[in-house]
Amino acid sequence: MDASGPVADLTSFLIQEAGALLFGVVFLFLYRQSQVVYFGLWSIAWGMRFLAAIFGFELLRTNDGRWLAPYAIFEFGFAIVLVAAARAGFASGLKDWRTVLRLIAILPIFVALVYALGLYSRLEAYHASHALVLCFVYFYNFLMLRKNAGFGARVFRFSLFLLAAAFLEHAIILLYLYNTGAAPAWARYLHHETYYDFALHCVLAFSAMAMWSESQIDRIRDLSGELDHLRREVQNSLDLDRLTGLFNQAALAARVENPAPFEGVVTVCDMDNFKDINDRYGHLVGDEILRNIGNLLRSSIRHEDEAFRWGGDEFVILFRNQQAAVAVKRMAEIEARLQDFRVRGFGVLPISFSWGTSEAQGRSLREALDEADRSMYTLKRARAAGERSSAR
């Protein structure tokens, strides 16, 4: 501000006030939309800068040192709140407001030092110290936001870096003017610095909006991924049999309707005399047997294979890209393990399993499934006939 020209004073003052209001509203909007304390603290800081400009204007207009104390309070309050914002970080919650309270405790020390500097030195010495403090504040914010990615965040950090460099330049020039005693040249310099400070802060404010927009886009993308995951889980749960944990009949029907040829071996298996087990031991025991058979089948097949509960005690296993001999061996191992099956409270309860296999060899899954089903029932009838013969 030019102390010898009231028009220049007023112009610079209005630019500072308009900028403080604009930036305060922008950051308040971002805080209201995001509830991120970082933006809320920047809004408070610009409110302090708005009040500081009023006292600073009166200080230069009247050259009365009594205006220096309130001016210093709000100027360094601006700096302290921005330090608190840097400490809180971008992704912060309401609990981080307590950081401000701790930092406010050092404000009286700042004010006392600045007031003493202003009383015993010329005002350019005060402005030089103030520029150095703001240089530190902007550079500290620049360092603390290194984790943020995205174009908006990079522009925001670059703006902070440029502002830190600009205030360092202000401090150097003001110290030079102070040492050469070139008053009121320092006041005219402050008037001209207002314009590019305003431009840099405009870039800072609107890059903050871009940074917030990018964070919202990232959040939407994350939510979309979570929804896709939940959708897949729901779809999988619809395809699962709740008792055995295997795929259910609807899932098998969907596989069968797929016209693509199936490469591998289809196995259909069925428990022998399951109705007698239910009648003798009860349905709870029957459910426990089915549940454990489901666990056994899942643990006995590969990741790429699939096991289905086709009916009450009937199961289907799809051995993908497998030879019939390997599938037969695997089913024989499962049947052998069922001979040592144990039921809580009843001890060993051997389970008899009938099963049939069919190698698809490029046929549709439906054809292979029908053949395996016929093979299974052929074995079941043969076993039933053998039991009747031995009973006689």
PEGILIN-V599032 format. One record per residue. N is the residue number from 1. RES is the residue in one small letter. PHI is phi in whole degrees, 0 to 359 (* if undefined). PSI is psi in whole degrees, -180 to 180 (999 if undefined). Layout:
N/RES/PHI/PSI, N/RES/PHI/PSI
This chain:
1/m/*/137, 2/d/272/111, 3/a/294/-22, 4/s/266/0, 5/g/226/106, 6/p/296/-30, 7/v/294/-45, 8/a/297/-40, 9/d/303/-51, 10/l/294/-40, 11/t/297/-48, 12/s/297/-41, 13/f/297/-45, 14/l/295/-37, 15/i/296/-45, 16/q/298/-44, 17/e/293/-43, 18/a/297/-41, 19/g/296/-44, 20/a/298/-42, 21/l/295/-45, 22/l/300/-50, 23/f/292/-37, 24/g/298/-42, 25/v/294/-42, 26/v/300/-49, 27/f/288/-31, 28/l/294/-41, 29/f/300/-45, 30/l/297/-39, 31/y/294/-43, 32/r/297/-34, 33/q/280/-35, 34/s/252/-20, 35/q/58/27, 36/v/271/122, 37/v/299/-32, 38/y/307/-47, 39/f/291/-38, 40/g/298/-40, 41/l/292/-38, 42/w/296/-38, 43/s/297/-44, 44/i/298/-41, 45/a/300/-42, 46/w/290/-29, 47/g/297/-41, 48/m/294/-38, 49/r/296/-36, 50/f/299/-46, 51/l/291/-38, 52/a/299/-38, 53/a/297/-35, 54/i/297/-49, 55/f/291/-36, 56/g/295/-38, 57/f/298/-45, 58/e/293/-34, 59/l/297/-46, 60/l/286/-34, 61/r/290/-40, 62/t/260/-17, 63/n/56/34, 64/d/259/117, 65/g/296/-15, 66/r/293/-22, 67/w/284/-12, 68/l/294/-37, 69/a/297/-54, 70/p/295/-34, 71/y/299/-47, 72/a/294/-38, 73/i/302/-49, 74/f/282/-33, 75/e/295/-46, 76/f/280/-21, 77/g/297/-40, 78/f/303/-46, 79/a/294/-43, 80/i/294/-41, 81/v/295/-37, 82/l/290/-33, 83/v/296/-41, 84/a/297/-38, 85/a/297/-43, 86/a/297/-39, 87/r/291/-35, 88/a/291/-38, 89/g/87/168, 90/f/288/-46, 91/a/267/73, 92/s/242/161, 93/g/246/-179, 94/l/298/-24, 95/k/298/-20, 96/d/282/-6, 97/w/298/-26, 98/r/294/-21, 99/t/299/-38, 100/v/297/-43, 101/l/298/-38, 102/r/292/-39, 103/l/285/-28, 104/i/297/-25, 105/a/299/-25, 106/i/270/-4, 107/l/300/-44, 108/p/302/-34, 109/i/296/-44, 110/f/302/-49, 111/v/297/-43, 112/a/299/-44, 113/l/295/-44, 114/v/292/-41, 115/y/297/-41, 116/a/295/-41, 117/l/296/-40, 118/g/290/-33, 119/l/285/-38, 120/y/258/0, 121/s/224/171, 122/r/283/165, 123/l/295/-27, 124/e/296/-28, 125/a/292/-40, 126/y/297/-47, 127/h/297/-34, 128/a/295/-45, 129/s/294/-37, 130/h/295/-41, 131/a/297/-39, 132/l/296/-41, 133/v/298/-46, 134/l/294/-34, 135/c/302/-46, 136/f/297/-43, 137/v/297/-48, 138/y/292/-38, 139/f/291/-36, 140/y/296/-43, 141/n/297/-39, 142/f/302/-45, 143/l/290/-38, 144/m/285/-14, 145/l/256/26, 146/r/294/-25, 147/k/281/-16, 148/n/283/134, 149/a/251/175, 150/g/102/156, 151/f/296/-45, 152/g/301/-43, 153/a/294/-38, 154/r/294/-41, 155/v/294/-40, 156/f/299/-47, 157/r/294/-38, 158/f/296/-38, 159/s/296/-41, 160/l/299/-42, 161/f/295/-43, 162/l/296/-39, 163/l/295/-41, 164/a/300/-43, 165/a/294/-39, 166/a/296/-44, 167/f/289/-29, 168/l/295/-41, 169/e/297/-41, 170/h/302/-46, 171/a/298/-42, 172/i/295/-46, 173/i/295/-42, 174/l/294/-37, 175/l/294/-38, 176/y/297/-46, 177/l/296/-36, 178/y/296/-44, 179/n/288/-29, 180/t/270/-7, 181/g/65/37, 182/a/269/40, 183/a/287/144, 184/p/266/29, 185/a/302/-34, 186/w/297/-35, 187/a/292/-40, 188/r/294/-35, 189/y/297/-42, 190/l/298/-35, 191/h/298/-45, 192/h/288/-33, 193/e/294/-23, 194/t/302/-36, 195/y/291/-50, 196/y/282/-23, 197/d/297/-42, 198/f/298/-44, 199/a/297/-45, 200/l/295/-39, 201/h/290/-30, 202/c/297/-46, 203/v/300/-42, 204/l/299/-47, 205/a/295/-45, 206/f/283/-26, 207/s/290/-29, 208/a/296/-39, 209/m/296/-40, 210/a/295/-40, 211/m/297/-43, 212/w/296/-42, 213/s/299/-42, 214/e/296/-39, 215/s/295/-36, 216/q/293/-40, 217/i/297/-43, 218/d/298/-40, 219/r/295/-42, 220/i/297/-40, 221/r/296/-42, 222/d/296/-43, 223/l/296/-38, 224/s/297/-41, 225/g/296/-41, 226/e/296/-41, 227/l/295/-41, 228/d/298/-41, 229/h/297/-45, 230/l/295/-38, 231/r/297/-42, 232/r/294/-40, 233/e/296/-41, 234/v/296/-43, 235/q/297/-41, 236/n/295/-39, 237/s/294/-32, 238/l/292/-28, 239/d/272/-3, 240/l/259/145, 241/d/277/124, 242/r/294/-32, 243/l/283/-49, 244/t/264/-19, 245/g/79/2, 246/l/274/169, 247/f/296/148, 248/n/266/-175, 249/q/294/-36, 250/a/296/-39, 251/a/294/-39, 252/l/295/-41, 253/a/298/-39, 254/a/296/-39, 255/r/294/-42, 256/v/294/-36, 257/e/288/-14, 258/n/291/120, 259/p/286/-11, 260/a/294/141, 261/p/298/146, 262/f/258/127, 263/e/254/112, 264/g/148/-155, 265/v/237/135, 266/v/255/132, 267/t/236/131, 268/v/246/128, 269/c/228/152, 270/d/212/139, 271/m/285/140, 272/d/274/132, 273/n/58/39, 274/f/294/-31, 275/k/297/-38, 276/d/296/-37, 277/i/295/-44, 278/n/298/-42, 279/d/292/-35, 280/r/276/-43, 281/y/253/-13, 282/g/100/162, 283/h/289/-28, 284/l/297/-42, 285/v/294/-40, 286/g/299/-42, 287/d/295/-39, 288/e/296/-39, 289/i/297/-46, 290/l/297/-41, 291/r/298/-44, 292/n/288/-32, 293/i/295/-40, 294/g/301/-45, 295/n/298/-41, 296/l/296/-43, 297/l/294/-42, 298/r/297/-38, 299/s/280/-10, 300/s/257/-1, 301/i/241/165, 302/r/282/172, 303/h/296/-37, 304/e/279/-13, 305/d/280/162, 306/e/226/141, 307/a/237/137, 308/f/232/147, 309/r/265/111, 310/w/276/-40, 311/g/215/-152, 312/g/301/-58, 313/d/232/26, 314/e/245/135, 315/f/230/154, 316/v/231/135, 317/i/236/131, 318/l/253/109, 319/f/269/100, 320/r/282/137, 321/n/50/48, 322/q/231/152, 323/q/274/153, 324/a/298/-37, 325/a/296/-38, 326/v/292/-41, 327/a/295/-41, 328/v/297/-42, 329/k/297/-42, 330/r/297/-42, 331/m/292/-36, 332/a/296/-38, 333/e/295/-40, 334/i/297/-44, 335/e/298/-39, 336/a/294/-40, 337/r/294/-31, 338/l/289/-17, 339/q/291/-23, 340/d/256/22, 341/f/295/135, 342/r/242/142, 343/v/240/131, 344/r/303/126, 345/g/89/-11, 346/f/234/-10, 347/g/77/-149, 348/v/289/129, 349/l/226/90, 350/p/301/137, 351/i/249/128, 352/s/263/134, 353/f/237/131, 354/s/251/138, 355/w/210/156, 356/g/221/149, 357/t/235/159, 358/s/209/128, 359/e/272/124, 360/a/293/-47, 361/q/54/47, 362/g/85/-1, 363/r/281/172, 364/s/288/157, 365/l/296/-35, 366/r/299/-44, 367/e/297/-46, 368/a/296/-39, 369/l/295/-42, 370/d/297/-40, 371/e/293/-43, 372/a/295/-36, 373/d/295/-43, 374/r/295/-39, 375/s/295/-39, 376/m/295/-44, 377/y/290/-30, 378/t/297/-44, 379/l/294/-39, 380/k/296/-43, 381/r/294/-37, 382/a/296/-40, 383/r/292/-39, 384/a/295/-39, 385/a/293/-38, 386/g/295/-40, 387/e/295/-38, 388/r/291/-38, 389/s/294/-41, 390/s/289/-29, 391/a/292/-31, 392/r/286/999
